[in-house]
Amino acid sequence: MSQQKHRLVSIMLMLMATTALNASDETAAPDDESADLESRLMAAVAVIKREHFDPPSRQELVHRLMMSVCEELQSPFPRGLKHELSSLDDEADLESHLARTIAAAISERSAESEYLRIQALEYRVLETLLESLPGSNSIRTQKENVVQEQLAGNRYVGIGITLGATGDSSRVGTVFPGGPAHQAGVRAGDLIRKVDSEWVDDIPLAQLVDRLRGPAGSTFALTLDRMDYTQQTLTLTRDIVPFKHVTHDATVITIGRLTSATVQELRDVEAELDDSEGPIILKLEGLGGSNLHHGVLLADALLDGGPIGRVRTQHGVREFTASRECLFRGRRMRVVVSPNTWGAIEWVVAALQDNGRARIAGVQTAGRPFVSELYRVPATDWVLHLTSGVLERADGRHLLGSGNDAELQRLIMQFGLDHPRVLTRLESGGGVIPGIKPFPQGIDELGIFPRRSRERSALRERLLLKEKQLQGIEDSE
């Protein structure tokens, strides 16, 4: 997918994400929402303790929840409570302390709009707790989780448009080819006025996105103001929106998003290529993914057998071995990575390197080899996206490190990859270290690195030549 199209898909995903908190407000409120808050928070603590790859103690998790509650409600934190919590082992005692802290903090606030306030408080407190844990963790509603699972499986149900890219929330930004909106005649620039009989041009973006969603096969009327100042009502049927995440220009292949359909898209590319064309250049800069299953599928497809690697969880270590599909068999392969290549993708890159299937080019990967799973919190509307494991090479070497930091990237741009300060930082980090560097090595071989890097390399060569010339003059004198 082109960078522009990938950016538009990202915009659409962000629009979907904005409905997460709104969706929770639609669930029926219990009679006493605040009275059940501590039990719901403790249920989330239990899930984290059971499934996160490196969870803090139960007492520490409860302590962080209490601090977050007090901070959100601008209430003073009870002195000496952390020490008191450390001596408690019983879950009921911990929940009782949490309940008292919540009750004291809430009592200092006004009682107006309590249900909505408690819902928002619960979301923010859990979000803060998850952000404090190692890895990449997040919270979503069950409704939002359905959408994310559809996207991960490349089976998103919708109409296939983006909204609000120009600041006007009801104006259509992009219409994806092959989607229901495209088939019905929706065009970029159209202004959405009504969904069925409801006027929507003045409602918030999140609500409009929610109105446009629905189950596959459901139909609705969409009234649009056209760019030619006419108005038209179209009938749309929601369906699976086809997204193509693998594109290629001859043998230069770019993967824009890792999904369950990625391998099939690569097979389609292989079928289109001429046997006489050159080596495969697989561009994975900026690509990541925390889905272990998708990573295994990709490694299976690219490797000709051999070990893929291991995943380490709090329950033990699991090893993976590739099948022998070996897409693009018989062709040399170059894989281009960057400090923004992370997760299951850098794990696959390490396997390609270790098995000798591909040479790796670019800049050291992120060193963020985390995989995540989704876990529903019982008796709540929440689904936790938790880092459940850390990926390792097949021989147990770690990938975890500090390769993806702003200081490293600044040093690379300022001094180049061969500077001692850069080399020292790279060697101390994790990730995958490429065998082909973007500058000055590897330019003639690949010719696909940014123009700025090539210009920097040419400038360096001219300076070295000038230095040699000056040295020659000094020697002759």
N, C-alpha and C positions, 0 to 999 in steps of 0.2 A: 504494500500500500504506500502511496506517496506520502511525504511528510504532511502535506496539507490535508489529505484525507484522514490520516491518522490523528491529526490535531482535532479535526471535526468530530471523529468518533470519541475522542477524549472529552470534548465539550459535551457531547450527548451523555456520556457516562456521568459527568459531573452534575448534569441536570437531573439525571435519575437519582443521584445520591442525595440531592437536596430534599427529597420527599421522605427521607428516613424518619425524621422526627415527627413530621406531619402525620405519617401513617400511624404512629403510635397513638396519636390523639383520637383516632377513630375507633379504637377498641373500647368496649364498654367498661366504664369505671366501676371498681368495687365500691361498696357502701362507705368504707373508710380506707381510702387509698394510702394515707400516710401510715396507718397502723400496720400495714403489710409491707412497708418499704424495707424494713430491716430483714425480713425473711426472704424477700426477693434478692436483696443484695448478698445475703449469705448463700443463696442458691448459686449466684454467679461465682462467689468465692470457691464453692465446692467444685464447680466445673473447672475453674482455673487450676486448682490444686491437683485435680485428677488428670488434666489433659495438657497443660502447658509444659514445654520441654524443660524449663528450669524455674519452677515457681518459688516465690518466697514462702516463708512459713505462714500458716493460717493466721497467727497473731499479727504478723506484719501486714498482711493483706487487709485485715480488719482495721488496723491502725491507719493505713493509707486511706481507707474509705472514710473513717471518722475525720481525718484531716481535710479531706476533700469536701465533706458535708459542711464542716465549719467554715471553710474558705468560701464556698459557694453562697452560704447564707450570712457571711460576714459575722460569724459568731466566734467568740474566743474559744480556743481549744483547751480542754480541761488539763490542768497541770498534773504531771506524774502519771498520766493515763498509759503512756507507752510502757512504763515499768510495770504497771499493774496488769496490763494485757499479757506481758511476757510470761507471767506466772500462771496463766489460764490455759488449760488444755481442752476443757469441755466446750463443745460447739454451742450448747445452750447458753453457757456463761458469756461467751463472746457475743452471741446475738443479743443477749440482754444488755450488755454494755453498749453495743451499737444502737439499740433501740433508745436507751436513755440519752445518748449523745444526739440522736436525730430529734427526739422529742424536745430536748432543751433548746436546740438550735431553731427548730420550727416555731416554738412558743414565742421567740423573740421577734418573729416576723408577723406581718398582717395576715389575716385569714382569708383575704379576698382571692378568688380564683385558685383555691387550694389544689384542686385536681390537676389543672394544667401546670401549676407550679411544681407539684410533686413529680409529675411525669417528666418535665424538663430537668428537674434536679436529679432524678434517677439516671437519666441518659447521660448528663454531664459528669456525674460522679463515677459512673462505670467507665465512661470514656477516659477520664483522667487516670483511673486505676490501670486500665489497659495500656495507656501510653507510658506508664512507669515500668512496665515489664520488658524484659529483653526480647529482641526481635521486633516484628511488625504485627501489631494486634489492633483490632477495631471492633466496633459494635454496630449492629444493624437490626432493623425490625424484620420480622418474618416475611412481610410483604416485599421489602427491599431485597431480602435474601433470594426470593424467587427470581427476581430480575437478574441479580448477579449470577445465579446458577445458570440461567438461560444464556447469558453472555459468555460464561466460561465454556459452555457446551456449544457455542455458536448457534443457539436456537432461541434467540431473543424474539419474543412475541410483541409486536407493536405495529406502527405504521411506517417507520423508517424515515424520520426527519430529525433535524436539530432545530432548536429554538433559542432566541435571545442572544445570538452571537454578536449582534450589532447594538445591544442594549435595549432593544424593543422585545419584551418577553413573548409577545404573541406573533412575532414575525418569523416566518420560516427561513432558516438559514441554509440548510442543505437538504436535498431530497436524494436518498440513497437509491441507486439504480436497482430495479427488480423488486423493490418493496411495495407494500400496498399503496402508499401515497403516490409513488411514481406511476404505478399502474392506473390510479384513479385520475391522474392529471394535475396533482399538486405541483406548484413550481416554486423555486427559490424566490423570496421576496414577497410571497403572498402573506396577507395579514389575516390571522384567524379571528373571526368575529363571534361565531357560535359553534358549540358542540351540541348536536341535536337542537333542542330549543333554548338552550341556556347561553346567555351572553357571557363571553369569557375574556373580552379584550381588556378588562380592567382588573382581573384577578391576578394574584401572585403567580410567578412562573411555576413554582412547585405544584400548585393546585391545578394549573393548566396541564402540566405533564401527567398528573394523576387522572385528569378527565380523559386524556387521550389513550390511556392504558386500558387494557381489558383482555379477556381470554381470547384465544385463537378462535376464529370463526364468527366472533361477534361483530355486528355492523353498527354504524352510526353515521349521521349526517354532519358534514363539516362545511360551514359557511365561510367563504373567503372574500376579502377585498383584493382584487387583482392590481398589478402594477399599472394596468391600462385604465384604472378607475372604474372598472366594472365589478359587479359582485356575482358570485357563483356558489351554488351549493352542490357538493359532491357527496356521493355515498361511498364510504370506505369499509372494508372488511379487514379486521386485524388478523395478522398472520405472522409466520416466522419471517424475519427480515434477514436476507442473506448478506453477510459481511465477508469480504475477501481480505484476509490478513497477510497473504503471501503474494508478493509481486516479483517480477523479474524483468531485467533488461539484458537480453541474451543470457549469459551464464552468471550474471550478477544478481543474486537472489536476496530479497529483503523480507524478513519476517516482522510484521508490525505488532502482532499480539499472539501469545501462545494460548491455543485453545485445543479442544479435543479434535478439531477439524484440521489442525496444522499439518499433520502428516499426510492426509489425503490431498491437501493443496500442494504439498511438495511432490507427491506422486504425479499430480497433473502437470506440474512444471517439468518434471523429468520426461514425461511423455511428449512434451512439446519441443524439447531440445534436440538439435541435430548432433549426431555422434561425432561429427568432425569439429565441433566447437571446442573451445579451450577449457581450462580448469574452472571448477565451480568456486565462485566467491560468495560466501554466505555472510551477509551483513547482519550482525546482532547488536550493534551499538544501541544503547538505550533500552534494550529489551530485557525484561525480567519476568518472573512468575513464581508464585509460591505453591503451585499445585504439583505435588510429587508425581501423580499419575500422568499428567501431561508431559512432565520432564522425562519419565521413563519411556513413554510412547515415542518421543522425539529421538532419544538415544537409541532405542530399538531400531528405528527406521534408518538412522545414519550409520550405525556401526555394523561391522561384519563379524558379529559375535564379540566375545570378550567381556570383561567386567565393566560395569557402568560406575558403580560406587556404592556408598553406604549412607544410611540415614540413622542418626542417633537420637532417640527419644528418652524420656524418663523411664520407659519400660524396657529399654534394651537397644540393640543394634540390629539393623536389617540390611542384608546385602542384595544387590541387583546385578543380573547378568543379561547382556543384550542378546537378541535373536540375530539372525544373519541376513536381514533384508538388504542392508547396505545400499540405500538409494544413491544414484549417480556412481554406481560401481564402475571401476576402471578409470575414473577421472580423478585427477589431483584435486584436492579441496583446500581452500584457504578460508578461515573464519575470522571475521573482523569484529573486535570487541572494544569496549571502552570502560571507564570507571562507572558507567551507569548500566553495565551488564551485570545482572544480579540473580540470586535465587536459583531456581532449578535450571535456568539457562546457563549460568556459569558452571554449574555441576556437569551439564552435558558437554560444555566446552572442555572442561578438564578431562572428561572421558575420551573425547575425540583426540585430545593431545596425548594422553597416556597410552592409548591404543595405536597411535601412529596413523590415525585415519586422516587427520588434517593438521596443517600448520596454522598456528594462531598468530594473528596480526593485530596491531593496534596498541592500546594502553591497558595496563593491568585492570582486571575486573574489580567489582565493588568489594568483594570480601563479605558479602551478606548472603550466605548460603542457607537461608531459612526456608522451611516449608510450613504451610499452614493448613488447618482444617477448620470446618465449621461445626459449632456445638450449640445446640439449643438449650437455653436456660429453662428448666422446668417451671411451669405455672407463671410464665411471663411471656411477653411478646418479643423478647430479645434473642438474637443469635450472636454468639461470640465468634469472631474470626481470630483464632489463637495460633501463635507459632508453636507447632507441635514437635518439630524436630530440626536438627542441624545436619546439613549434608556434608559428607566427607568423600575424599577420593577412595578408590577401591583398596588401596594399601593403608588406609587410615589417616593419611595426611590431611590436615585441616584446611579448609578454605576460608575460615572465619578470620577477619582482619580489619584493617582500617584503610583499605585501598580507596574507598570512596569518600574523601574528605576535601573540603574546599582548598585547604592549604596545599595539598598535593597537586591539585589541578592548577593552582596559581604558579607553583614552582615549575611545572612542566611547560606552561606557556611562557614563563620568563626565561628559563635556562635550557629547556630541552631535556629529553630523556636520558642523555648520557652525562648529565651533570652529577657530581658526587652527592650533592644534597638530595637530588631526586632519587638516585639509586639507593641511598641509605634508607629513605622512607619507603620505597617500593619493597625492598628486601625485608623490612620489618612488618609489612602488612600481609594480608591474606589474599584470597582471590586467585586468579589464573594469570601467570606472567607470560605474555606473548613471546614467541621466538622471533617474530618479525616486528620491528619497531617502525612507527610511522615516519620518523625523521631522526637521523638522515638515512638509516637503513631501510630497505624494502620498497623505496619509492619506485625504482625502475621495474621491480618485479610485479607490483600490484597496480600502481598508478591510480589508486582509488581514494587516497587520503586527502584531507581538505587542502584547498589551494594555499591557504595560509601556511600550512605545514611544509608544503613543497617550496614555497617562497623562502621560508625560514632556512630550509636545508640549503637552497641555492646560495643564500646570503652567507651562510656559514662557510660553504665551500670557497666562495670568493675571498672571504676574510683569511681563511687558511692559506690560500694561494698567495695573497698579498703578504702574509707573514713569512712564507717561504722565500718570496722574492726579497723581502727586506733582510732576511737572514743571510741570503746569498750575497747581498751587497756588503753586509758586515763582515762576512767571511773573506771576501775579496780584498777588503781594506786591511 
